[in-house]
Each structure stands twice: as structure tokens, then as C-alpha cells.
Amino acid sequence: RLFAPSAGLRLFAPSAGLRLRGSARPLATAAPSMSMVDAALPTLEDLTDPREWLEEVEGDKQIGWVKEQNADAVARIGEPSDKPLYGRLLEIMESDEKIPYIGRVLNGLYYNFWQDETHVRGIWRRCTLDEYRKEEPAWETALDLDALGAAEGVSWVWGGSTLLDEGPGVRKDRVMVSLSRGGADAKVSREFDL
């Protein structure tokens, strides 16, 4: 059921005396104002992003701007590494004793994305469940981002994987791997055969 507006509210109706079904009161009317008549939708030229230049994440100007913003933040809140908690959290994050998280299970293999001091950009690796249960699993590297980056001259950052699922009974052996250049927002998707 629709309700007529309460006192003080005005609705634009194309003609006076328009009534809602089941309502004894006419809708309030208002003449269109100049702003409603003259309103223009923005064009593509009007829609500009003042920070669009930051999309080139590896440019000297962009890196300089980020360094200035970081310096401003440190001046306002202090150097994080000077805080006692910082060292403890860094030690935990960089520990070799991390438990490898299984992000995907496919065809009896358990997949994990791993980063450490040797694999700075990371490796996507896999092993069987029996192997995973061992104290020191023998992982097979499926994709080495550091090696890929060195071969292509790009600092790739892992963005995950999406399985190509062709239905029941069909082996799941293809994924779309999502990568970004230097951690940029823009992603590159590549088909990857497992």
C-alpha cells in the first residue's frame, strides 16, 4: 500500500489532483525547480580522478609521493619499529615455524602459497595429505613468483587462483592465477595447467 506524504514533504506529480489508489487525499505537487530542469549529467571528461597518476606504481614521481606520505605519517604517529610490540610481531610473521595454510585441495594434492626469506615474492606449492602430515613435508613447487618475475622482468605479486570447474567427473587441473605488477590494483589473469 502506498501512503500520501505527511505535512512538510512535497512530491513532484505531473498534474494536480493525482490520487493514489485507495487514498482520498491528492498527492502534494510542486513545480519543477530550475535545478531539476537544468540538471546535466556529467560527461566522461567531467569524471576525472585526481590521483589517476598514481596507477603507475613503479614510477619515480609516484614512489617519491608515497615516500613523502610515509614520512608525514611517521612524523605524526612515530616510527613503528621503535615500539616494543613491532619487533615481537615481526618475529612472529617472519618465523620459520609458521604452519603452512592449505588454500586449495585438488585431485588429492594440498596447495599452499608460501613466502620466506628465500622466496620473497612467494611460491605456490603442493603435496599429498600424507606428506603434509609429516614434520618436514616435501613440497613440489607449482609456481615460483620470484623465478617468474626474474624471467619476465616484472615484480609479480600473488593474487590467488580460481578453479576452472567443468562439472562432476571432470578432472580439475586448470586454474586462473591472478597476479599484479608490484602489488598494483590492476590484476593480470593467466591460465595455469596443474
MARBA-3410 file (N, C-alpha, C, O; in Angstrom, 1 decimal):
194
0.8,-1.2,0.0,0.0,0.0,0.0,0.9,1.2,0.0,1.9,1.3,0.8 ~ 0.6,2.2,-0.8,1.3,3.5,-0.9,0.7,4.5,0.1,-0.5,4.5,0.2 ~ 1.5,5.3,0.6,1.0,6.4,1.5,1.2,7.7,0.9,2.2,8.0,0.3 ~ 0.3,8.6,1.2,0.4,10.0,0.8,1.4,10.7,1.7,1.5,10.3,2.9 ~ 2.2,11.7,1.2,3.2,12.3,2.1,2.6,13.0,3.3,1.5,13.5,3.2
3.4,13.1,4.4,2.9,13.8,5.5,3.2,15.3,5.3,3.9,15.7,4.3 ~ 2.7,16.1,6.2,2.8,17.6,6.1,4.3,17.9,6.0,5.1,17.3,6.7 ~ 4.7,18.9,5.2,6.0,19.3,5.1,6.8,18.6,4.0,7.8,19.1,3.5 ~ 6.4,17.4,3.5,7.0,16.7,2.4,6.3,17.0,1.1,5.1,17.1,1.1 ~ 7.0,17.2,0.1,6.4,17.5,-1.2,7.0,16.6,-2.2,8.2,16.3,-2.3
6.1,16.0,-3.0,6.5,15.2,-4.1,6.1,15.9,-5.4,5.2,16.6,-5.5 ~ 6.9,15.6,-6.4,6.6,16.2,-7.8,5.6,15.2,-8.4,5.9,14.0,-8.6 ~ 4.5,15.8,-8.8,3.5,15.0,-9.6,3.2,15.8,-10.9,3.2,17.0,-10.9 ~ 3.1,15.1,-12.0,2.9,15.8,-13.3,1.7,16.6,-13.4,1.7,17.5,-14.2 ~ 0.6,16.3,-12.7,-0.6,17.1,-12.8,-1.2,17.2,-11.4,-1.1,16.2,-10.6
-1.9,18.3,-11.1,-2.5,18.5,-9.8,-3.7,17.5,-9.7,-4.3,17.1,-10.7 ~ -3.9,17.1,-8.5,-5.1,16.3,-8.2,-4.9,14.8,-8.4,-5.8,14.0,-8.3 ~ -3.6,14.3,-8.7,-3.3,12.9,-8.9,-3.5,12.2,-7.6,-3.0,12.7,-6.5 ~ -4.3,11.1,-7.6,-4.5,10.4,-6.3,-3.9,9.0,-6.4,-3.9,8.4,-7.5 ~ -3.5,8.5,-5.3,-3.0,7.2,-5.1,-4.2,6.3,-5.0,-5.2,6.7,-4.4
-4.1,5.1,-5.5,-5.2,4.1,-5.3,-5.5,3.9,-3.9,-4.6,3.7,-3.1 ~ -6.7,4.0,-3.5,-7.1,3.7,-2.1,-6.9,5.0,-1.2,-7.2,4.9,0.0 ~ -6.5,6.1,-1.8,-6.2,7.3,-0.9,-7.2,8.3,-1.3,-7.5,8.6,-2.5 ~ -7.8,9.0,-0.3,-8.7,10.0,-0.5,-8.0,11.4,-0.7,-8.7,12.3,-1.2 ~ -6.8,11.5,-0.3,-6.0,12.7,-0.4,-5.2,12.8,-1.7,-4.6,11.8,-2.1
-5.2,13.9,-2.4,-4.3,14.0,-3.6,-2.9,14.2,-3.1,-2.6,14.6,-2.0 ~ -2.0,13.8,-4.0,-0.5,13.9,-3.7,-0.2,15.4,-3.8,-0.8,16.2,-4.5 ~ 0.7,15.8,-2.9,1.2,17.2,-2.9,1.9,17.4,-4.2,2.6,16.5,-4.8 ~ 1.8,18.6,-4.8,2.5,18.9,-6.0,3.5,20.0,-5.8,3.4,20.8,-4.9 ~ 4.5,20.0,-6.7,5.5,21.1,-6.7,5.9,21.3,-8.1,6.0,20.4,-8.9
6.1,22.6,-8.4,6.6,22.9,-9.8,8.0,22.6,-9.8,8.7,22.7,-8.8 ~ 8.5,22.1,-10.9,9.9,21.7,-11.0,10.8,23.0,-10.8,10.5,24.0,-11.4 ~ 11.8,22.8,-10.0,12.7,24.0,-9.8,13.7,24.1,-11.0,13.8,23.1,-11.8 ~ 14.4,25.2,-11.1,15.4,25.4,-12.2,16.5,24.3,-12.1,16.9,23.9,-13.2 ~ 16.9,23.9,-10.9,17.9,23.0,-10.8,17.5,21.6,-11.4,18.3,20.9,-11.9
16.2,21.2,-11.2,15.8,20.0,-11.7,15.7,20.0,-13.3,16.0,19.0,-13.9 ~ 15.3,21.1,-13.8,15.1,21.3,-15.2,16.5,21.4,-15.9,16.7,20.8,-17.0 ~ 17.4,22.1,-15.3,18.7,22.4,-16.0,19.7,21.4,-15.6,20.9,21.6,-16.0 ~ 19.4,20.4,-14.8,20.5,19.5,-14.3,21.0,18.7,-15.5,20.3,18.2,-16.4 ~ 22.4,18.6,-15.6,23.0,17.9,-16.7,23.8,16.8,-16.1,24.5,17.0,-15.1
23.8,15.7,-16.7,24.6,14.5,-16.3,26.1,14.8,-16.6,26.3,15.4,-17.6 ~ 27.0,14.4,-15.8,28.4,14.6,-16.1,28.8,13.8,-17.3,28.3,12.7,-17.6 ~ 29.8,14.3,-18.0,30.4,13.6,-19.2,31.6,12.9,-18.7,32.1,13.1,-17.6 ~ 32.2,12.0,-19.6,33.4,11.3,-19.2,34.6,12.3,-18.9,35.4,12.1,-18.1 ~ 34.6,13.5,-19.6,35.6,14.5,-19.4,35.4,15.1,-18.0,36.4,15.5,-17.4
34.2,15.1,-17.5,34.0,15.7,-16.1,34.4,14.7,-15.0,34.7,15.1,-13.9 ~ 34.4,13.4,-15.3,34.8,12.4,-14.3,36.3,12.1,-14.4,36.7,11.2,-15.0 ~ 37.0,12.9,-13.7,38.4,12.7,-13.6,38.8,12.3,-12.2,38.2,12.7,-11.3 ~ 39.9,11.5,-12.1,40.4,11.1,-10.9,41.7,11.8,-10.6,42.7,11.6,-11.4 ~ 41.8,12.7,-9.6,43.0,13.5,-9.4,44.2,12.7,-9.0,45.3,13.1,-9.1
44.0,11.4,-8.6,45.1,10.5,-8.3,45.4,9.4,-9.3,46.0,8.4,-9.0 ~ 44.8,9.6,-10.5,45.0,8.6,-11.6,46.5,8.4,-11.9,46.9,7.3,-12.2 ~ 47.3,9.4,-11.7,48.7,9.3,-12.0,49.4,8.3,-11.1,50.5,7.9,-11.4 ~ 48.8,8.0,-9.9,49.4,7.0,-9.0,49.3,5.6,-9.5,49.9,4.7,-8.9 ~ 48.5,5.3,-10.5,48.3,4.0,-11.0,49.6,3.4,-11.6,49.8,2.2,-11.7
50.5,4.2,-12.0,51.9,3.8,-12.4,52.7,3.6,-11.2,53.5,4.5,-10.8 ~ 52.6,2.5,-10.5,53.1,2.3,-9.1,54.6,2.3,-9.1,55.2,2.4,-8.0 ~ 55.3,2.0,-10.1,56.8,2.0,-10.1,57.5,3.2,-10.6,58.7,3.2,-10.8 ~ 56.7,4.3,-10.9,57.3,5.5,-11.5,58.0,6.3,-10.4,57.6,6.2,-9.2 ~ 59.0,7.0,-10.8,59.8,7.8,-9.8,59.0,8.8,-9.1,59.1,9.0,-7.9
58.1,9.5,-9.8,57.2,10.6,-9.2,56.3,9.9,-8.2,56.1,10.5,-7.1 ~ 55.7,8.8,-8.5,54.8,8.1,-7.7,55.5,7.6,-6.4,55.0,7.7,-5.3 ~ 56.6,7.0,-6.6,57.4,6.5,-5.4,57.8,7.6,-4.5,57.7,7.5,-3.3 ~ 58.2,8.7,-5.1,58.5,9.9,-4.3,57.3,10.4,-3.5,57.5,10.8,-2.3 ~ 56.1,10.4,-4.1,54.9,10.9,-3.4,54.6,9.9,-2.2,54.3,10.4,-1.2
54.8,8.6,-2.5,54.5,7.7,-1.4,55.5,7.8,-0.3,55.1,7.8,0.9 ~ 56.7,8.1,-0.6,57.7,8.3,0.5,57.4,9.6,1.3,57.6,9.6,2.5 ~ 56.9,10.6,0.6,56.5,11.8,1.3,55.3,11.5,2.3,55.3,12.0,3.4 ~ 54.4,10.7,1.8,53.2,10.4,2.6,53.6,9.6,3.8,53.2,9.8,4.9 ~ 54.6,8.6,3.6,55.1,7.8,4.7,55.8,8.6,5.7,55.6,8.4,6.9
56.6,9.6,5.3,57.4,10.4,6.2,56.4,11.3,7.0,56.6,11.5,8.2 ~ 55.3,11.8,6.4,54.3,12.5,7.1,53.7,11.7,8.2,53.4,12.2,9.3 ~ 53.3,10.4,7.8,52.7,9.5,8.8,53.6,9.2,10.0,53.2,9.2,11.1 ~ 54.9,9.0,9.7,55.9,8.7,10.7,56.0,9.9,11.6,56.1,9.8,12.8 ~ 56.1,11.1,11.0,56.2,12.4,11.8,55.0,12.5,12.8,55.1,13.1,13.9
53.8,12.1,12.3,52.6,12.3,13.1,52.4,11.2,14.2,52.0,11.5,15.3 ~ 52.7,9.9,13.9,52.4,8.8,14.8,53.7,8.1,15.4,53.6,7.3,16.3 ~ 54.9,8.5,14.8,56.1,7.9,15.3,56.5,6.7,14.4,55.7,6.1,13.7 ~ 57.8,6.3,14.6,58.3,5.2,13.8,57.8,3.9,14.5,58.1,3.6,15.6 ~ 57.1,3.0,13.7,56.6,1.8,14.2,57.7,0.9,14.8,57.4,0.2,15.8
58.8,0.8,14.1,59.9,-0.1,14.6,60.5,0.3,15.9,61.2,-0.5,16.6 ~ 60.2,1.5,16.4,60.6,1.9,17.8,59.7,1.4,18.9,60.1,1.5,20.0 ~ 58.6,0.9,18.5,57.6,0.3,19.5,58.0,-1.1,19.9,58.4,-1.9,19.0 ~ 57.9,-1.5,21.2,58.3,-2.8,21.6,57.5,-3.9,20.9,58.0,-5.0,20.6 ~ 56.2,-3.7,20.6,55.4,-4.7,20.0,55.8,-5.0,18.6,55.6,-6.1,18.1
56.3,-4.0,17.9,56.7,-4.2,16.5,57.7,-5.3,16.3,57.5,-6.2,15.4 ~ 58.8,-5.3,17.1,59.8,-6.4,17.0,59.2,-7.8,17.2,59.5,-8.7,16.5 ~ 58.3,-7.9,18.2,57.7,-9.2,18.5,56.8,-9.6,17.4,56.8,-10.8,17.0 ~ 56.0,-8.7,16.8,55.1,-9.1,15.7,55.9,-9.5,14.5,55.5,-10.4,13.8 ~ 57.0,-8.7,14.2,57.8,-9.0,13.1,58.5,-10.4,13.2,58.5,-11.2,12.2
58.9,-10.7,14.4,59.5,-12.0,14.7,58.5,-13.1,14.4,58.8,-14.2,13.8 ~ 57.3,-12.9,14.8,56.2,-14.0,14.6,55.9,-14.1,13.1,55.8,-15.2,12.6 ~ 55.8,-13.0,12.4,55.5,-13.0,11.0,56.6,-13.6,10.1,56.3,-14.3,9.1 ~ 57.8,-13.4,10.6,59.0,-14.0,9.8,59.5,-15.3,10.3,60.5,-15.8,9.8 ~ 58.8,-15.9,11.2,59.2,-17.1,11.8,59.2,-18.3,10.8,58.3,-18.4,10.0
60.2,-19.1,10.9,60.2,-20.4,10.1,59.3,-21.4,10.6,59.0,-22.4,9.9 ~ 58.7,-21.2,11.8,57.8,-22.1,12.4,56.3,-21.9,12.0,55.5,-22.4,12.7 ~ 56.1,-21.2,11.0,54.7,-21.0,10.6,54.1,-22.3,10.1,54.8,-23.1,9.5 ~ 52.8,-22.4,10.3,52.1,-23.6,9.8,51.6,-23.3,8.4,50.9,-22.3,8.2 ~ 52.0,-24.1,7.5,51.5,-23.8,6.1,50.0,-24.0,6.0,49.5,-25.1,6.1
49.3,-22.9,5.6,47.9,-22.9,5.4,47.6,-23.6,4.1,48.2,-23.2,3.1 ~ 46.6,-24.5,4.0,46.2,-25.1,2.8,45.0,-24.3,2.2,44.0,-24.2,2.8 ~ 45.3,-23.7,1.1,44.3,-22.8,0.4,43.5,-23.5,-0.6,42.4,-23.0,-1.0 ~ 43.9,-24.7,-1.0,43.1,-25.4,-2.1,43.5,-26.9,-2.0,44.7,-27.2,-1.8 ~ 42.5,-27.7,-2.2,42.7,-29.2,-2.4,42.2,-29.6,-3.7,41.0,-29.4,-4.0
43.1,-30.1,-4.6,42.7,-30.5,-5.9,43.3,-31.9,-6.3,44.5,-32.1,-6.1 ~ 42.5,-32.8,-6.7,42.9,-34.1,-7.2,43.9,-34.8,-6.2,44.9,-35.4,-6.6 ~ 43.6,-34.7,-4.9,44.4,-35.3,-3.9,45.7,-34.6,-3.5,46.5,-35.1,-2.7 ~ 45.8,-33.4,-4.0,47.0,-32.6,-3.7,46.6,-31.3,-2.9,45.5,-30.7,-3.1 ~ 47.4,-31.0,-1.9,47.1,-29.9,-1.0,48.0,-28.7,-1.4,49.3,-28.8,-1.3
47.4,-27.5,-1.7,48.2,-26.4,-2.2,48.3,-25.3,-1.1,47.4,-25.1,-0.3 ~ 49.5,-24.7,-1.1,49.8,-23.7,-0.2,50.7,-22.6,-0.8,51.6,-22.9,-1.6 ~ 50.4,-21.3,-0.5,51.2,-20.2,-1.0,52.1,-19.9,0.1,51.7,-19.6,1.2 ~ 53.4,-19.8,-0.2,54.4,-19.6,0.9,55.4,-18.5,0.6,55.9,-18.5,-0.6 ~ 55.7,-17.7,1.5,56.8,-16.7,1.4,57.7,-16.8,2.6,57.3,-17.0,3.7
59.0,-16.6,2.3,60.0,-16.6,3.3,61.2,-15.8,2.8,61.1,-15.2,1.7 ~ 62.4,-15.8,3.5,63.5,-15.0,3.0,64.1,-15.5,1.7,64.7,-14.8,1.0 ~ 63.9,-16.8,1.4,64.3,-17.4,0.1,63.4,-17.1,-1.0,63.8,-16.8,-2.1 ~ 62.1,-17.1,-0.7,61.0,-16.9,-1.7,60.3,-15.6,-1.3,59.2,-15.6,-0.7 ~ 60.9,-14.5,-1.6,60.4,-13.2,-1.2,59.0,-12.9,-1.8,58.1,-12.5,-1.1
58.9,-13.1,-3.1,57.6,-13.0,-3.7,56.6,-14.2,-3.5,55.4,-14.0,-3.6 ~ 57.2,-15.3,-3.3,56.5,-16.5,-2.9,56.5,-17.6,-3.9,56.8,-17.4,-5.1 ~ 56.1,-18.8,-3.4,55.9,-19.9,-4.3,54.5,-20.5,-4.0,54.0,-20.5,-2.8 ~ 53.9,-21.1,-5.0,52.7,-21.8,-4.9,53.1,-23.3,-4.9,53.7,-23.7,-6.0 ~ 52.9,-24.0,-3.9,53.4,-25.4,-3.8,52.3,-26.4,-3.4,51.2,-26.0,-3.1
52.7,-27.7,-3.5,51.7,-28.7,-3.3,52.3,-30.0,-2.8,53.5,-30.2,-3.0 ~ 51.5,-30.8,-2.1,51.9,-32.1,-1.6,50.7,-32.9,-1.3,49.6,-32.4,-1.3 ~ 50.9,-34.2,-1.1,49.8,-35.1,-0.7,49.4,-34.9,0.8,50.2,-34.2,1.5 ~ 48.3,-35.4,1.2,47.9,-35.3,2.6,48.9,-36.0,3.5,49.3,-35.5,4.5 ~ 49.3,-37.2,3.1,50.3,-37.9,3.9,51.6,-37.1,4.1,52.2,-37.1,5.2
52.0,-36.5,3.0,53.2,-35.7,3.1,53.0,-34.5,3.9,53.9,-34.1,4.7 ~ 51.9,-33.9,3.8,51.5,-32.7,4.6,51.6,-32.9,6.1,51.9,-32.1,6.9 ~ 51.2,-34.1,6.5,51.2,-34.5,7.9,52.5,-34.7,8.5,52.7,-34.8,9.7 ~ 53.6,-34.8,7.7,54.9,-35.0,8.2,55.5,-33.7,8.8,55.0,-32.6,8.6 ~ 56.5,-33.9,9.7,57.1,-32.8,10.3,57.7,-31.8,9.3,57.6,-30.6,9.5
58.4,-32.4,8.3,59.0,-31.6,7.2,58.5,-32.1,5.9,59.1,-33.0,5.2 ~ 57.3,-31.6,5.4,56.8,-32.1,4.1,57.7,-31.8,3.0,58.4,-30.8,2.9 ~ 57.7,-32.7,2.0,58.4,-32.5,0.7,57.5,-31.9,-0.2,56.6,-32.6,-0.8 ~ 57.5,-30.6,-0.4,56.6,-29.8,-1.3,57.2,-29.8,-2.7,58.4,-29.8,-2.9 ~ 56.2,-29.9,-3.6,56.6,-29.7,-5.0,56.1,-28.3,-5.4,55.0,-27.9,-5.2
57.0,-27.5,-6.0,56.7,-26.2,-6.4,55.9,-26.2,-7.7,56.3,-26.7,-8.7 ~ 54.7,-25.6,-7.6,53.9,-25.5,-8.8,54.2,-24.2,-9.6,54.2,-24.1,-10.8 ~ 54.4,-23.1,-8.8,54.7,-21.8,-9.5,55.6,-21.0,-8.5,55.3,-20.8,-7.4 ~ 56.7,-20.5,-9.0,57.7,-19.7,-8.3,57.6,-18.3,-8.8,58.1,-18.0,-9.9 ~ 57.0,-17.4,-8.0,56.9,-16.0,-8.4,58.2,-15.3,-8.6,58.3,-14.4,-9.4
59.2,-15.6,-7.7,60.5,-14.9,-7.8,61.2,-15.3,-9.2,61.7,-14.4,-9.8 ~ 61.1,-16.6,-9.5,61.7,-17.0,-10.8,60.9,-16.5,-12.0,61.5,-16.0,-13.0 ~ 59.6,-16.5,-11.9,58.8,-15.9,-13.0,59.1,-14.4,-13.2,59.2,-13.9,-14.3 ~ 59.2,-13.7,-12.1,59.5,-12.3,-12.1,60.9,-12.0,-12.7,61.0,-11.1,-13.5 ~ 61.8,-12.8,-12.3,63.2,-12.6,-12.9,63.2,-12.9,-14.4,63.9,-12.2,-15.1
62.5,-13.9,-14.8,62.5,-14.3,-16.2,61.8,-13.2,-17.1,62.1,-13.0,-18.2 ~ 60.7,-12.6,-16.5,59.9,-11.6,-17.2,60.2,-10.2,-16.9,59.7,-9.3,-17.6 ~ 61.1,-9.9,-15.9,61.5,-8.6,-15.6,60.3,-7.8,-14.9,60.2,-6.6,-15.0 ~ 59.4,-8.6,-14.2,58.3,-8.0,-13.5,58.3,-8.4,-12.1,58.5,-9.6,-11.8 ~ 58.0,-7.6,-11.2,57.9,-7.9,-9.8,56.5,-8.4,-9.5,55.6,-7.6,-9.0
56.2,-9.6,-9.8,54.8,-10.2,-9.6,54.4,-10.3,-8.1,55.3,-10.7,-7.3 ~ 53.2,-10.0,-7.8,52.6,-10.3,-6.5,51.4,-11.2,-6.6,50.5,-11.0,-7.5 ~ 51.4,-12.2,-5.8,50.3,-13.2,-5.8,49.0,-12.6,-5.5,48.8,-11.9,-4.5 ~ 47.9,-13.0,-6.3,46.6,-12.5,-6.0,45.6,-13.7,-5.9,44.4,-13.5,-5.8 ~ 46.1,-14.9,-5.9,45.2,-16.1,-5.7,45.0,-16.8,-7.0,45.5,-16.5,-8.0
44.1,-17.8,-6.9,43.8,-18.7,-8.0,42.3,-19.0,-8.0,41.7,-19.1,-7.0 ~ 41.7,-19.2,-9.2,40.3,-19.6,-9.4,40.3,-20.8,-10.2,40.9,-20.9,-11.3 ~ 39.6,-21.8,-9.7,39.5,-23.1,-10.4,38.5,-23.1,-11.5,37.5,-22.5,-11.5 ~ 39.0,-23.7,-12.7,38.1,-23.9,-13.8,37.3,-25.2,-13.5,37.9,-26.3,-13.6 ~ 36.1,-25.2,-13.2,35.3,-26.3,-12.8,34.4,-26.7,-13.9,33.4,-26.0,-14.2
34.7,-27.8,-14.6,33.9,-28.2,-15.8,32.8,-29.2,-15.4,32.3,-29.9,-16.3 ~ 32.5,-29.3,-14.1,31.4,-30.2,-13.7,31.9,-31.5,-13.1,33.1,-31.8,-13.0 ~ 30.9,-32.3,-12.6,31.3,-33.5,-11.9,31.9,-34.5,-12.8,31.6,-34.6,-14.0 ~ 32.9,-35.3,-12.3,33.5,-36.3,-13.1,34.6,-35.8,-14.0,35.3,-36.6,-14.6 ~ 34.8,-34.5,-14.1,35.9,-34.0,-14.9,37.0,-33.6,-14.0,36.9,-32.8,-13.1
38.2,-34.0,-14.4,39.4,-33.7,-13.6,39.6,-32.2,-13.5,39.5,-31.5,-14.5 ~ 39.9,-31.7,-12.3,40.1,-30.3,-12.0,41.6,-30.0,-12.1,42.3,-30.2,-11.2 ~ 42.1,-29.6,-13.3,43.5,-29.4,-13.5,43.9,-28.1,-14.1,45.0,-27.9,-14.5 ~ 42.9,-27.1,-14.2,43.2,-25.8,-14.7,42.7,-24.8,-13.8,41.6,-24.9,-13.2 ~ 43.5,-23.7,-13.6,43.1,-22.6,-12.7,43.5,-21.3,-13.5,44.3,-21.3,-14.3
42.9,-20.2,-13.0,43.3,-18.9,-13.5,44.0,-18.3,-12.3,43.5,-18.2,-11.2 ~ 45.3,-18.0,-12.5,46.1,-17.4,-11.5,46.1,-15.9,-11.6,46.2,-15.4,-12.7 ~ 45.9,-15.2,-10.5,45.8,-13.8,-10.5,47.1,-13.2,-10.0,47.5,-13.5,-8.9 ~ 47.7,-12.3,-10.8,49.0,-11.7,-10.4,48.8,-10.2,-10.6,48.0,-9.7,-11.4 ~ 49.6,-9.4,-9.9,49.7,-8.0,-10.1,51.1,-7.5,-10.2,52.0,-8.1,-9.5
51.3,-6.5,-10.9,52.7,-5.9,-11.1,53.0,-5.1,-9.9,52.4,-4.0,-9.7 ~ 54.0,-5.5,-9.1,54.4,-4.7,-8.0,53.3,-4.5,-6.9,53.5,-3.6,-6.1 ~ 52.3,-5.2,-6.9,51.2,-5.0,-5.9,50.2,-4.0,-6.3,49.4,-3.6,-5.5 ~ 50.1,-3.7,-7.6,49.2,-2.7,-8.1,47.8,-3.3,-8.0,47.6,-4.5,-7.9 ~ 46.8,-2.4,-8.1,45.4,-2.8,-8.0,45.0,-3.6,-9.2,44.2,-4.5,-9.1
45.5,-3.3,-10.4,45.2,-4.0,-11.6,45.8,-5.4,-11.6,46.9,-5.6,-11.2 ~ 45.0,-6.3,-12.0,45.4,-7.7,-11.9,45.6,-8.3,-13.3,44.9,-7.9,-14.3 ~ 46.5,-9.2,-13.5,46.7,-10.0,-14.7,46.3,-11.4,-14.4,46.7,-12.0,-13.4 ~ 45.4,-12.0,-15.2,45.0,-13.4,-15.0,45.7,-14.3,-16.1,45.7,-13.9,-17.3 ~ 46.2,-15.4,-15.6,46.8,-16.3,-16.5,46.3,-17.7,-16.3,46.1,-18.1,-15.2
46.0,-18.4,-17.4,45.6,-19.8,-17.3,46.8,-20.6,-16.9,47.9,-20.5,-17.4 ~ 46.6,-21.5,-15.9,47.7,-22.3,-15.4,47.3,-23.8,-15.3,46.2,-24.1,-14.7 ~ 48.0,-24.6,-16.0,47.8,-26.1,-16.0,48.5,-26.7,-14.9,49.7,-26.6,-14.7 ~ 47.7,-27.4,-14.0,48.3,-28.1,-12.9,48.9,-29.4,-13.3,49.4,-30.1,-12.4
END
